[in-house]
Amino acid sequence: LQFLSQTCNELIQKGIDYNGSHYSLNAEDDQINLIQLGFDAKVSIMTGQPLDYPLMYHADGEDCREYTAEEILGLSSLAKKYKTYHTTFYNTIRSQINSMTNLNDIIAINYDISFLDSEHLTKLVEIVGDLSSLGFELEVVEDPTNYDIIKNDIDLDSLVFNCAGFS
């Protein structure tokens, strides 16, 4: 779960491509800035009133520039969909792992949609839709941890027994 959570966060922060430019979604600042700019753009579009200030932002490695309300709304919408997809994917695969009992099956899981069983895949698609319809692909990331070493050092019966509340 730690690997999957870390991978989810790293992929979100890698960011998105929009209109030929790349936009990182580093930590909370980029994400919060885009949410606020997207809100401002939406208000401007819905009211038909221009804002009292320009919508300034920048793509990675590019100078800051003024964006149209439509550009900002498209960018912030895609960023929100991208983050929502990854966080929902992580929560879905975490739910599946928590229902699993075979340690080897759990260890085999990577950050990859192919590991979702049909029930959890259906839930994911119900929440965020089909990944290809969102305009991006899920990057498959394999867990580099050698769990065989860890498995040899763990008394699984004792661990399960103690986690179940028995002493």
N, C-alpha and C positions, 0 to 999 in steps of 0.2 A: 504494500500500500504506500509506503514511503517513496519507493521508486516511481510508482504511478503518479502520485501527487506532485513530486518534483518534476517529472516529465511534463505533466499537464501545465504547470506554471512556466516552465522553460519555453514550451511551445507557444503559449499565449504571449509571453514577452518577446519572442522572435518577431511577432507581428504579422502584418498582412500586406499584400500588394493591391494597390488601387490606382487606376488610371495611369499605369506605367511607372509608378513610384512605389518604394517600400516604406512602410510606416511601422516602426517598432512600437510595442506596447509595454515599454519598460515600467516595471513596478506599478505603483498607483498613479503617479503623476500624469503620464501619457494617457492612461485610461480615463482619469477624472477630467483632464482637459478636453478630451474628445467628447465625453458625455456632456459637459457644459456647453461646448461649442455646438454640438448637435442639438441640444435643447434650444439654444439661442436661434440657430438656423431654422428649426421647426416653427418656432414662434413667428419669426419673420415671414416665412412662407405661408403659414396659416392665416396671418393677419393681413398679409399683403403690404406690410409696412417695413421699410428698411430699418436696419439697426442704427443706433447712434454711434456705433463704433465698427471698425472693420473686423472681419473674421480672419485672424492671422494664425497660421500654423506652418509647419514644414515637414517635408518627408526626410527620411534619413539621408544625410550628406547633402542636402539641398538648403538653400537660403529660405528663411521665413518669408512668406508671401501672403497676400490677401486671397482668400478663397471665396467663391460664391456660396450662398446659402445652400444651393443644391449640391455642390461639391462636398461641403462639410457634412451635410445630412447623409449623403451616400457613404462617405468615409466612416462616419461614426456609426452608421447602421451596420456596415460590414464588420467593423471592429466588435460591436456588441454581439452580432451573430457568431463571430469566430470565438469570442470568449465564452459565450453561452454554450456553444457546441462542446468545447473542451471541458468545461466544468461539469456539464451534464454527462458527457462521456465518462469522466472520472467517477462521478457519483454512481453511475449505472454499473460500471465494472466493479466498483467497491462493493455495491450491493450484491452483485453476483458472487464475488469472492467470499463475502460474509456468509453466504448460504452454502458454500462448498465445504466438503469434508475431506477430500483427498488432497493431501499435501503436495503430491507430485503434480496434480492438475493445477493447483494454485501456483506452484513454482514455475510452471510452463507459461504462464500468462505474461504477455508483453503489452506495451501500449499500442494496441492494434484491435480494430473493430472485429476482426475474425474470431477473437476469443469470446465474444459475447454469445451466450446461448440464445435461442429463438425468443424466449420470454423477455430477456433484457434488451435484445436488439429491437424488438417491437416497442418496448417502453421508450427507448432512446429515440426512435423514429417518430413516435407519437409526440414527443416533446419538442424536438428540434427539426424534424423533417429529414428527408434524405440528404446525406452529406453532399452529393454531387449537385443537388439543386441549390446549395448555398454558394457554389462557385469556388470551392477549394477542396483539397484532398487531405485526408488524415495522414500525417507522417507516421510511419510505423517505426517504433523505437523499441529495441530489444534490451531487456534487463541484463546488464553485464555481471551481475552478482553470481558468484559460484555458491549456490545453495547446498551443494553436496557437502561442502566443508561444514557449513552451519548445521545441516541435518545430523551429521555424525556427532556433534557436540550437544545435541538436545535430546532429552528424554521426553519424547512426545506423549507417552502415556501419562507421565507425571504432570506435564504442562496442561494437557486436556483435563485431567482430573482436578488440578488446582484451579483452573479457569472456570470450571463448572461449579465452583463453590464448595467442593468437598475438601476435607482435611484428613 
